Amino acid sequence: MSHIRILSEQLANKIAAGEVVQRPASVVKELMENAIDAGATEILVSIEDGGKNLIRVVDNGGGMGEDDLLLAFEQHATSKIADINDLENIRTLGFRGEALPSIASVSMTEARSCPAGDTEGRKLVINGGMIQGVEPVSMLSGTHVTVRRLFYNTPARRKFMRSSSTEYRYVVDTVRRFALGYPQLRFQLFSNDNEVFILEPGDLKKRITDVFAPHYEQKLIAIEAVDGDMRLEGYAGGLDLVRSKSGEQYLFVNDRLVNDRLMNSAVYSAFSPMIEKGEYPFFVLKLYLPPREIDVNVHPQKTEIKYRNEWQVYHFIRNQVAETLRDKLRVIGNGSRPPAALPAFGRSVFEPRSAGLSSGAAQQRMPLDRFPASPPPEPAPLPQEHPLSRRIEQFNRNLRETGFPETKQNTVVSLWQAHNKYVFAQIASAVVIIDQHAAHERILFEKALKTFSGASAQASQQLLFPVSLELSPDDFSLLADVLNEFEKLGFTLRAFGRNTMLIEAVPADLRNIDEGRVVLEILDNYRERKETGHNKLYNMAASYACKAAIKTGDPLDPLEMQHLVDRLFQTETPYACPHGRPTVINLTIEELDKRFKRT
């Protein structure tokens, strides 16, 4: 008896669905590509529960008759290519004929379609890949596809979907990317019957401001370049649109949305003299070149491509973006922008704004009890199984073995600061070097964790004039998810219209800040750390501590250094910041003697 068998078409489609359909946003992507290929000028997307229970995509494209509608759900049925030569001249977004049968195999799908010029279309119902029936239906020309209960018949796949709010944000990002790629089309997005956005046709600059916020308009730098058959166009953001998260980088090749390392690398290289590591510029760039110069058939979701001459493409993009940035941006000093959070010359880093005064208003020196002498309440320690726990435990053991004091209150007799970055302390048998930013991070991190576990919030500074913060729909959704944690930290935030928050108060620990930017940066850091395996409160506390801590370049006077050191060694885990970097390095006299060859 043969051990090899041919898989059934139904099982093969479910397997294919694993490559094509990863989450609700994947379904939205495939259906929107079909709508655009069909010549639609208007596309409506509606979802429920983040798309887990319902996805509907409605377009006014060319539509299909009954025969084509049935064929569209057959594996590898397509109207977009006919032979092998067509693969070298692909101008459509879809071409494999895999998406619809894959989607229908793992959901309850209903498709309605009517060709242009007709008044009666056909409705096709498919459950789990099995056709249930076809019947006439009155409708305008176009196609309506409704997908319900995604992965209902593959429970293992369904349980790997994220929360409804997370899946919602993926859908928002997907629709936004198509909206940026096709500003000449009208897009509508609804979630749970609530409008997310309605985008009218226009040029790319208008579309960017409609999708993000009006203040983007004045911060966009137009990029246009031609080199032979290659053409580059779009916009890059100024330095004040740089964020600490990736995600606002949009690349298109021949109007196809791509995740292209080569193009990304070229743009980042052009920005590199002006941004720091871990910062991400904003850009929406479109590259056009002959279809024969690229291969789009290299990824199941068609999001990666290959170039016939990739280095020519790389240098074209890098040089054109760099040249435009040099012309439009004034680069200061050595080509990097000045640190955004440094205090004015001669000002203590522990000076917050006066209560009730917005950024730029008169400042008042903060009392030096910022680091009070009394020990804080015990913070929640890391779980013993946490990966950092073992590293921190070993680090502590090593320091103890070299004679570092183990007491919570240390009697440090001499302190000095080097390069406004490190605090040096002399003890009996060693020199201790403290990273001032990492040390303050540890202090604020444990303070935030304790706040989250208690009933009261941290102290706040009320703003005289509330700050309006306009957000993208997915940023607004994420902020709503962690609003309670922001309030515990000392922020007062209030929804003010669609996708806008008013900042009415900020934590007392923050000083000399752009309130809107610091909220975005905490949100960005939290988003980036969501995948680390830490829990929500850990990530939020770490994100807040990172942004609120004193920075490299902040000068400290002797009393401030003393308070910093005292508070550091009152913490539960003083020898590492929340991200695992050491806060303290101990150089023993023996080590120094060896370096100077005294032994």
C-alpha positions, 0 to 999 in steps of 0.5 A: 500500500502506498504511503504517499497520497494526494491531499484533498482540495479542501485540505490543500486550501486550508494549508495554503491559507496558513501562508496567505491568511495570518490574521484578519488584516491579511484578509482585508489586504487580499480583498482590497488588492482584488478591489483595486485590480477590479478598477474600483474608485471607492472601497469600504471596509467594515469589521467587527471585533477586530475582524475576528467575527466579521470583515466586509469589503465593498467596492464599485469595481468591474464586478463578475458574472456567475461563471467568473464568481464561481471560478474566482474561488477555485484554486489558482484561478485568475484573470491576471496572467495567462502564461509564464511570460506574463510573470515578467510583466505583472502590473496587478496586485494579485495574480496567483488566484490563491487568496479567495479559496484560501479565505473561504476555506477557513471562514464563512464567506459570502460574495456578491458581484454584479458586472458593470451595466447590469442591475442583477448580480449573483450571491455565492455562499461558501462555508469552510470551503464548501459551496452552499449555493448561488442565487440572484441578488439586486445590487449595483455593479461591483463586488461585496465580500463578507467573511465571518468567523475567521478560522472557525474550523481551525481552532488552533489558528483561531486561538493564536489571534490577538485581542480584538483591539490589537487585531483592529490596529493591524486592520487600521494599519493595512487600510492606511497603507492602501490609502497612502498608496492610492490617494486618488481613491476613496476609502472608508473604514468602520469598526463595530459600526463606528466610523474610523475614517472616510478619506476623500480622493486627493493628492498624496500630501493631502492623504498623509495629513488626512490619515495622520494629523493636520500638523504633518502638512508643514513638516513634509519634504517632497522627494522627486527624482528620475534616473533613466527608467527609475522614478522616485516620488513621495515625502519624507518627514522633518526631524520633528516627525522622527519617532522611537517606533518603527511603523510610519515608514511606507514603501511602494514599488509600482504601487505595490506595498512592500516590506523592502529591506533594500529600500529601507536601508537606503532611506535610513542611510540617507537619514543616518547623520541626523537621527540616533540609533533607535529613532525612525524617520517618517516617509512615504516613498514610491518607486517606479521601474519597468516590471521586468526589472523586479520579481514580485513572486518571491513571498506568499503575501507578495510583500517582498520583491527582488530587483534585477540590479539591486545596488543600482536601486539602492544608490539611486534611492539613497543619493536622491533622499540624502541630497533632498534632505541636505537641501531642505534641512539645516544640519547642525554641527556634525550633522546630528540634531541637538539633543531635544531634552537637554536643560538650558545652560546652568539649569539643574536637571531636577527643575520641572515646570512650575505647577500650572505652566505649560512648556516654555513658561517660567521655571522654578527650581525643584526642592532637592528632596526629589530623592527622599532619604526614607526608603520607598515601599517595597516594589514588586520584584521580578518573577524568579523565572523572569530571564533578567532575574538570573542575570541580575542575581549573578551580577549582584553576586559578582559585585558582592564578591568584589567587596561592594557594600550590600547595605541599602543605605550606602555611606559614599564619601566622595562623588563626582560627575564625568561628561555629564553622563557617569557618576563616580564614587570612591569607596574603601577598596574600589571606585564605583561608576554609576550610569546616571540615566540607567540608575534613574530608570531603575528608581522610576521603574520600581516607583511606577510598579509600586504605583500600579499596585496601589490605589493612589496615582503619582503626583501631577503637575497641572498644565495652565493650558491643556495640550491637544494631541492628535493621533492616528486611529491605531495610536488612539486605540492603543492609548485608550488601552493603557489610559488607566496606567497613564493616569496612575503615572500622573498624567491626566488625559481626556478624549476630545473628539475623534482620535484626539486627546487633551493632556491636562496634567503630567507627572511631577517627575517630568521636566522641560518636556514637549508633553505630546512628544513624551506621551507618544514616546512612552506609547512607542516604547510600550508598543515595541516592548509588547512582544518581549514577554513582559506583562503590561504593567512591566512594559508600561513602567519601563517605558515611562522610566526610560522617558522620565529619567535624567539623560546623558548630558544632564549636569548634576550638582553634588547634592543631586548626585548624592540623592541619586545614589541613595535612592538607587540603593534603596531599590529592590534591584539596584544593579540593573535598569529595567532593560537589563543594562548594568547601572553600576560598575565596580573597579577594584583597587586590584583591577586598577593596579593591574592596569597600571602594572603595579602588581 
